[in-house]
Amino acid sequence: MLRDEVLNDLVTPETVTVFDGTLGLGGHAESILSKYPNIMTYIATDLDSQHLTFATERLAPFADRFDPHHGSFSMVGELIEKADRPLVVLLDLGLCSNQLDDAEKGFAFAADGPLTMAFDDSREGAAGEILNTASERELTQIFRDYGEEPSAYKIARKIVAVRAETPFETTAQLREAVESAVHVTVRKKSLVRVFQALRIAVNDELTILQTTLNSAVAKMQASDRIGVISYHSLEDRIVKKIFATAAQPQTEETPFSLHTEVEPACFRILTKKPIVPTTEEITRNPRARSAKLRILEKI
């Protein structure tokens, strides 16, 4: 997503190291390494071993500059600490198309598959475990907080009733439960929200995102940049808040209760408004329509 914007607005000709926390199938990596031969090291992480294998093969022409790691982007602090500078950190938080299209991963409701929804492909049945063990109150909170679903309580109550008869094992079972709990006119939206909420809960996405951003910001040096592509408001709020906090000058309270600047800001936000896909990109790839890119630079 937003390939041209990443190439032109985030990465620069001076960039020496890139940390790509969401390698996926290697699309961004291939574009960046092709355009910028000056990049010495492309550090990348991904929890999906299939993605890592595919991307490593795809990036074979750049093997001398490519440094892949099987794991979470929360490793950013240790992986960039001794990296050559200037550095770019890239996090594209969206799911890969193949993750959505592969029913065996359980991320989508369009086809029947196991209730996994974990980025780490070793955690089989992770979403099903939540559905079958969480209390009605816990399920309600998951759907409300992570999916912003108006019918969170109704859906949670239905799930508890259904699992009393038959445990949840497949995405088709979950889809049927959600559809039977809400009005026909909002079924698709509710399905999107519920599946999103479960995925976030399974992978603890928001907590890990916040920890990762704080860790990256703490390790950044002058001229380093971090760019995050988010796809829903929960992610974007976290990114916006952390970037705004980092870009504030240090102040202290005076005897007159006024806050006086004592140190200028160490960061600057390069995107006053988030960068969004062009109409052409959305036409080519409708899944890009909700993408937002925010960029922060260390001064």
C-alpha positions in Angstrom: 0.0 0.0 0.0 1.1 3.6 -0.7 4.3 2.3 -2.4 5.1 5.6 -4.2 4.5 7.6 -1.1 6.8 5.4 0.9 9.5 5.6 -1.8 9.2 9.4 -2.2 8.1 10.8 1.2 9.5 8.4 3.8 12.8 7.0 2.3 15.4 9.4 1.1 18.6 9.2 -1.0 20.5 9.6 2.3 18.9 6.6 4.0 21.5 4.0 4.9 19.4 1.5 6.9 15.7 0.4 6.7 13.8 -1.5 9.4 10.7 -3.0 7.9 8.6 -4.4 10.7 5.9 -5.9 8.5 7.8 -7.5 5.7 4.9 -9.5 4.3 5.6 -10.7 0.8 8.4 -8.2 0.3 6.7 -5.7 -1.9 7.9 -2.6 -0.1 11.3 -4.1 0.3 11.8 -4.9 -3.4 10.7 -1.4 -4.4 13.0 0.4 -1.8 16.0 -1.8 -2.5 15.6 -1.4 -6.2 15.3 2.4 -6.1 17.9 3.1 -3.4 21.2 1.2 -4.0 22.8 3.3 -1.3 20.8 1.4 1.4 23.4 -0.8 3.1 21.1 -2.9 5.3 17.4 -3.8 5.0 16.4 -5.3 8.4 13.0 -7.0 8.3 10.7 -8.9 10.6 7.6 -11.0 10.2 5.7 -13.4 12.4 4.5 -15.5 9.4 7.2 -18.0 8.4 5.6 -18.5 5.0 5.9 -14.8 4.3 9.5 -14.8 5.4 10.4 -17.7 3.2 8.6 -16.2 0.1 10.1 -12.7 0.7 13.6 -14.1 1.2 13.4 -15.9 -2.2 11.9 -12.8 -3.9 14.7 -10.6 -2.5 17.5 -13.0 -3.4 19.1 -10.4 -5.8 19.5 -8.2 -2.7 20.7 -10.9 -0.3 23.9 -9.0 0.6 21.8 -6.2 1.9 18.8 -8.1 3.3 18.6 -9.1 7.0 15.4 -11.0 7.8 14.2 -12.1 11.2 11.3 -14.4 12.2 9.5 -12.4 14.9 7.5 -9.4 15.9 8.3 -5.8 15.0 8.5 -5.2 18.8 12.1 -6.3 18.3 12.8 -2.9 16.7 14.7 -1.5 19.7 17.4 -4.2 19.7 17.6 -4.5 15.9 18.2 -0.8 15.2 20.3 0.1 18.2 23.6 -0.3 16.4 22.4 0.3 12.8 24.1 2.7 10.5 22.3 6.0 10.1 20.2 7.7 8.7 17.6 5.1 9.4 14.0 4.6 8.3 11.5 2.6 10.3 8.5 1.3 8.2 5.4 -0.3 9.7 2.6 -1.3 7.3 -0.1 -2.5 9.7 -2.4 -3.9 7.1 -3.0 -7.6 6.4 -1.5 -9.0 3.2 -4.0 -10.0 0.6 -2.9 -13.6 0.7 -3.7 -13.7 4.5 -7.2 -12.5 3.8 -7.6 -14.8 0.8 -6.2 -17.9 2.6 -9.2 -19.5 4.4 -6.8 -21.7 6.5 -5.5 -18.6 8.3 -9.1 -17.7 9.4 -8.8 -13.9 9.0 -11.9 -13.5 6.7 -15.5 -14.5 6.8 -15.9 -15.0 3.0 -14.8 -18.6 3.1 -14.9 -21.3 5.8 -11.7 -22.0 7.7 -10.3 -22.7 11.2 -10.6 -20.0 13.8 -7.0 -19.0 14.0 -6.4 -15.3 13.1 -2.9 -15.4 14.5 0.0 -13.7 12.5 2.3 -16.4 14.0 1.3 -19.5 12.1 2.2 -21.8 15.0 -0.8 -20.6 17.0 -3.5 -22.8 15.5 -7.1 -22.2 16.8 -6.2 -19.0 18.7 -9.4 -17.2 17.9 -11.5 -20.3 18.7 -10.0 -20.5 22.1 -11.1 -16.9 22.9 -14.6 -17.6 21.6 -15.0 -20.8 23.6 -13.5 -19.6 26.9 -14.0 -15.8 27.3 -17.0 -14.7 29.4 -19.9 -12.9 27.9 -18.6 -9.7 29.4 -15.1 -10.2 28.1 -16.5 -10.9 24.6 -18.6 -7.8 24.7 -15.6 -5.7 25.6 -13.5 -7.2 22.8 -16.2 -6.5 20.2 -16.9 -3.0 21.6 -13.3 -1.9 22.2 -11.5 -3.5 19.3 -14.3 -3.5 16.7 -16.4 -0.5 17.8 -19.4 -2.8 17.2 -22.8 -1.3 18.3 -24.3 -4.7 18.9 -21.4 -6.1 20.9 -23.5 -7.3 23.7 -26.1 -9.1 21.5 -23.3 -10.8 19.6 -21.5 -11.9 22.7 -24.7 -13.3 24.2 -25.4 -15.2 21.1 -21.9 -16.7 21.0 -22.2 -17.9 24.6 -25.6 -19.5 23.8 -24.3 -21.3 20.7 -21.1 -22.6 22.3 -23.1 -24.2 25.1 -24.4 -26.6 22.5 -21.4 -26.7 20.1 -17.9 -25.3 20.5 -16.7 -22.8 17.9 -14.2 -24.3 15.5 -14.7 -22.6 12.1 -15.2 -19.1 10.7 -18.5 -20.3 9.2 -19.9 -21.0 12.7 -18.8 -17.5 13.9 -20.4 -15.9 10.8 -23.7 -17.7 11.4 -23.7 -16.6 15.0 -23.0 -13.0 14.2 -25.6 -12.8 11.3 -28.3 -14.3 13.5 -27.6 -11.7 16.3 -27.9 -8.5 14.2 -30.3 -7.0 11.7 -29.9 -8.1 8.1 -29.0 -4.5 7.0 -25.9 -4.4 9.2 -24.7 -7.9 8.9 -21.7 -7.3 6.7 -20.4 -4.3 8.8 -20.9 -6.3 12.0 -18.9 -9.3 10.5 -16.1 -6.9 9.5 -16.0 -5.4 13.0 -16.2 -8.7 14.9 -13.5 -10.4 12.8 -11.3 -7.3 13.2 -11.8 -7.3 17.0 -11.0 -11.0 17.4 -7.8 -10.6 15.3 -6.7 -7.6 17.4 -7.4 -9.6 20.6 -5.6 -12.7 19.4 -2.5 -10.8 18.4 -2.6 -8.1 21.1 -2.0 -5.7 18.3 -2.7 -2.3 19.9 -0.5 -3.0 23.0 2.3 -4.3 20.8 2.0 -1.3 18.4 2.2 1.2 21.2 5.2 -0.6 22.8 7.0 -0.8 19.4 6.5 2.9 18.5 7.8 4.0 21.9 10.8 1.7 21.6 11.5 3.0 18.1 11.2 6.6 19.0 13.5 6.1 22.0 16.2 4.7 19.7 16.0 7.2 16.9 18.9 9.5 16.1 19.1 12.8 14.2 17.6 12.5 10.6 16.0 9.1 11.3 12.4 8.7 10.2 9.5 6.5 11.1 6.5 5.9 8.9 3.4 4.0 9.9 0.6 3.0 7.6 -2.6 2.3 9.6 -6.0 1.0 8.4 -8.5 1.8 11.1 -9.1 4.5 13.7 -7.8 2.4 16.7 -4.3 2.1 15.1 -4.3 5.6 13.8 -5.1 7.2 17.1 -2.2 5.5 18.8 0.2 6.6 16.0 -1.1 10.1 16.0 -0.9 10.5 19.8 2.7 9.1 20.1 3.9 11.2 17.2 2.3 14.3 18.7 3.8 13.7 22.1 7.3 13.2 20.6 7.0 16.4 18.6 6.2 18.6 21.7 8.9 20.8 23.2 9.8 20.2 26.9 8.2 22.7 29.2 8.2 23.4 32.9 5.6 25.2 35.1 6.5 28.7 36.3 5.4 30.3 39.6 2.5 31.9 37.6 1.2 28.5 36.4 2.5 29.1 32.9 4.4 26.5 31.0 7.7 27.8 29.6 9.6 26.0 27.0 13.0 24.8 28.3 14.0 22.5 25.5 12.9 22.6 21.8 11.2 19.5 20.3 13.4 16.7 19.3 11.0 15.5 16.6 8.9 17.0 13.9 5.9 15.6 12.2 6.3 15.6 8.4 2.6 14.8 7.7 0.4 17.5 9.1 -2.4 15.4 7.6 -2.0 11.7 6.9 -1.0 10.7 3.4 -3.8 8.7 1.8 -4.0 6.6 -1.4 -4.8 8.3 -4.7 -8.0 7.5 -6.5 -6.0 5.5 -9.0 -4.6 3.3 -6.3 -8.0 2.7 -4.7 -9.4 1.8 -8.1 -6.6 -0.8 -8.5 -6.8 -2.0 -5.0 -10.0 -1.2 -3.0 -8.4 -2.6 0.2 -6.2 0.5 0.2 -9.1 2.9 0.7 -8.6 3.2 4.5 -4.8 3.4 4.5 -3.2 6.4 6.2 0.6 7.1 6.3 2.0 9.3 9.1 5.8 10.2 9.2 7.9 11.4 12.1 11.5 12.6 11.9 14.1 13.0 14.6 15.7 16.5 14.4 
